[in-house]
Amino acid sequence: MKITIQRESLHSYEVDLADATLLEVLNEIKHTQDSSLVYASGCRSSICGSCSMRANGREVLACSYKVQDGDLIEPLKNVNVIRDLVVDMDKALSFNAKAKAWSLVSGEVSLVSQENEKINEVQSDCILCGSCYSACPVYAVNGEFLGPFSLTRVWRYVSDVREEDTKEKIDTIQTNGIWDCTLCNECTLVCPQDISSKADIEKLRARSAMDGHFDPSFSSGFSFDGSPSF
């Protein structure tokens, strides 16, 4: 079986393994053919998210993806490559801070019912693999887009019944946020946890409308009195 890996340039390797995961193939290459190959891995159980990369243009976890003959393996997109298949996730993670994607619960924490817990149960399963960030096409035109990675986390907290004030988060995601998303659904398709960031962004748009926000591109076609300006 032959696979090609994007390093400084394309490198092809022949591996005699059947029904193997990408991580197993990478380990075989590193141990028997090329010890200089660099990649990241951790739990080997699709839990830690550290082995995320791209196979044939699609984001995968190396520990679960089954390699096929002729596969092209590349690092994640929209991030700086440190070396080979290892990338720097600092910028992606920084958008969590910009989006204020954390809990603002203060004082005594009340118990959450099972019904309320299920509202954001899926979003809480995010493993920080960065696949959605890599798959998002918006970064090609807007490098400051908060992105599906952070916006899903915002919804996780905005929908939490324990949050006392969600308006600050909703106000924060209006610029380079929910209205910049094209709703293409690429983020959802590559998420190993089946989290739909597209659906979360749509819910954040609905919540924003309730707080008096609206799509700025929609308002540009109307004058102050509400009549069409074209």
C-alpha positions in Angstrom: 0.0 0.0 0.0 1.3 3.4 -0.9 0.5 6.7 0.8 1.8 10.2 0.2 2.5 12.7 3.0 2.7 16.4 2.6 5.9 17.5 4.4 8.2 20.3 3.1 7.4 18.5 -0.1 5.4 15.4 -1.0 6.9 12.2 0.3 5.6 8.7 -0.7 5.9 5.6 1.3 5.1 1.9 0.7 3.7 0.1 3.7 2.8 -3.6 4.0 -0.2 -3.2 6.4 -3.8 -4.3 5.9 -6.9 -2.8 7.5 -4.7 -0.3 9.4 -5.5 3.0 10.9 -3.6 6.1 9.7 -1.9 6.3 13.1 -0.7 2.7 12.8 0.7 3.4 9.3 2.5 6.6 10.5 4.0 4.7 13.4 5.2 2.0 10.9 6.8 4.6 8.7 8.5 6.3 11.5 9.8 3.1 13.1 11.0 1.3 10.0 11.5 3.9 7.2 11.8 7.5 8.2 12.4 8.5 11.8 12.3 12.2 11.0 8.5 12.1 10.3 6.7 14.2 12.8 3.0 13.9 13.8 1.0 14.1 17.0 -1.0 11.5 18.9 -2.3 10.8 22.3 -5.1 8.6 23.5 -5.4 6.4 20.4 -9.2 6.2 21.2 -10.7 9.3 19.3 -11.0 11.2 22.6 -8.1 13.6 22.9 -8.2 15.1 19.3 -4.5 15.5 19.1 -4.0 13.4 16.0 -6.3 15.4 13.7 -5.1 15.9 10.1 -6.4 15.6 6.6 -6.8 12.6 4.3 -7.6 13.3 0.7 -8.7 16.8 1.5 -11.0 15.8 4.4 -10.3 16.2 8.2 -9.9 12.9 10.1 -8.5 11.5 13.3 -5.5 9.4 12.5 -6.3 6.9 15.2 -9.6 6.0 13.7 -9.3 6.6 9.9 -8.6 3.4 7.9 -5.9 4.0 5.3 -6.6 3.3 1.6 -4.0 2.8 -1.1 -3.1 6.1 -2.7 -4.2 8.3 0.2 -2.8 11.8 0.4 -2.1 12.9 4.0 -1.8 16.6 4.9 -1.8 18.8 8.0 -4.8 20.8 9.0 -5.6 24.0 7.1 -6.0 27.5 8.3 -3.2 27.0 10.9 0.5 27.4 10.8 2.4 24.2 10.3 5.1 23.6 12.9 6.6 20.6 11.1 5.1 17.9 8.9 1.7 17.0 10.3 2.0 19.0 13.5 0.3 22.4 13.5 0.1 25.4 15.9 -3.5 25.6 17.3 -2.8 28.8 19.3 -4.7 31.1 16.9 -7.7 28.8 16.8 -7.8 28.6 20.6 -7.4 32.3 20.9 -10.8 32.8 19.3 -12.4 31.2 22.4 -11.1 34.1 24.4 -12.3 36.7 21.8 -15.7 35.1 21.7 -15.8 34.9 25.6 -16.6 31.2 25.3 -16.5 30.4 28.9 -18.9 30.2 31.8 -19.9 33.3 33.7 -21.7 31.5 36.4 -21.1 33.2 39.8 -22.2 32.5 43.3 -24.0 29.3 44.2 -24.5 26.9 41.4 -27.9 25.4 41.1 -28.5 21.8 40.1 -29.3 21.1 36.4 -32.1 18.9 35.5 -31.6 16.1 33.0 -33.8 17.9 30.5 -31.7 21.1 30.8 -28.5 19.1 30.6 -29.5 17.6 27.3 -29.8 21.0 25.7 -26.1 21.3 25.2 -25.0 17.8 25.9 -23.5 17.2 22.4 -21.6 20.6 22.4 -20.0 19.5 25.7 -18.5 16.5 23.9 -16.1 18.7 21.8 -12.6 17.2 21.9 -10.8 20.3 20.6 -9.4 18.5 17.5 -9.7 21.6 15.3 -11.3 19.7 12.4 -14.1 22.2 12.0 -11.6 25.1 12.1 -9.6 23.5 9.4 -12.6 22.7 7.2 -14.1 26.2 7.4 -13.9 28.1 4.0 -14.5 31.5 5.6 -10.9 31.8 6.7 -9.9 32.2 3.1 -11.5 35.7 3.1 -11.6 36.6 6.8 -8.8 35.4 9.0 -10.5 37.0 12.1 -13.7 34.9 11.8 -14.5 33.5 15.3 -15.3 30.3 13.5 -17.3 27.1 14.2 -14.9 25.9 16.9 -15.5 28.9 19.1 -19.2 29.7 18.2 -20.3 26.2 19.2 -18.7 26.8 22.6 -20.5 30.1 22.9 -23.8 28.3 22.3 -22.9 25.7 24.8 -22.7 28.5 27.5 -25.5 30.7 26.1 -27.9 27.7 26.3 -26.8 26.8 29.9 -29.7 27.7 32.3 -27.1 28.5 35.0 -25.7 31.4 33.0 -27.0 34.6 34.6 -26.2 37.0 31.8 -25.8 35.8 28.2 -26.1 39.2 26.5 -22.4 40.0 26.7 -21.6 36.8 24.8 -24.3 37.5 22.2 -23.0 41.1 21.7 -19.4 39.8 21.3 -20.2 37.4 18.4 -21.8 40.0 16.1 -18.5 41.1 14.6 -16.5 38.5 12.7 -19.0 36.0 14.1 -22.4 34.5 13.4 -23.2 36.7 10.4 -19.9 35.9 8.6 -20.7 32.1 8.5 -21.9 30.9 5.1 -23.8 27.9 6.7 -22.0 25.6 4.3 -22.1 22.8 6.9 -18.5 21.7 6.2 -17.7 21.9 9.9 -20.5 19.5 10.8 -19.5 17.0 8.1 -15.9 16.6 9.6 -16.7 16.7 13.3 -15.8 13.3 14.9 -18.3 14.0 17.7 -21.2 14.8 15.3 -21.5 18.3 16.6 -23.4 20.6 14.2 -21.7 24.0 14.5 -24.0 25.1 11.6 -27.1 24.4 13.7 -25.5 26.1 16.8 -24.7 29.2 14.7 -28.3 29.3 13.5 -29.5 29.1 17.1 -27.2 31.9 18.0 -28.6 34.0 15.2 -32.1 33.4 16.5 -31.0 34.4 20.0 -29.3 37.5 18.6 -32.5 38.6 16.9 -34.3 38.3 20.2 -31.6 40.6 21.7 -32.1 43.2 18.9 -29.3 42.2 16.6 -29.7 41.4 12.9 -27.6 40.5 9.8 -25.7 43.7 8.8 -25.7 42.7 5.2 -29.5 42.6 5.2 -29.8 46.1 6.7 -27.4 47.6 4.1 -30.2 47.4 1.5 -32.6 49.6 3.4 -32.6 53.3 4.4 -33.1 54.6 7.9 -36.9 54.7 7.6 -37.0 51.0 6.4 -37.7 51.7 2.7 -35.4 50.1 0.1 -32.4 52.3 -0.6 -31.7 50.9 -4.1 
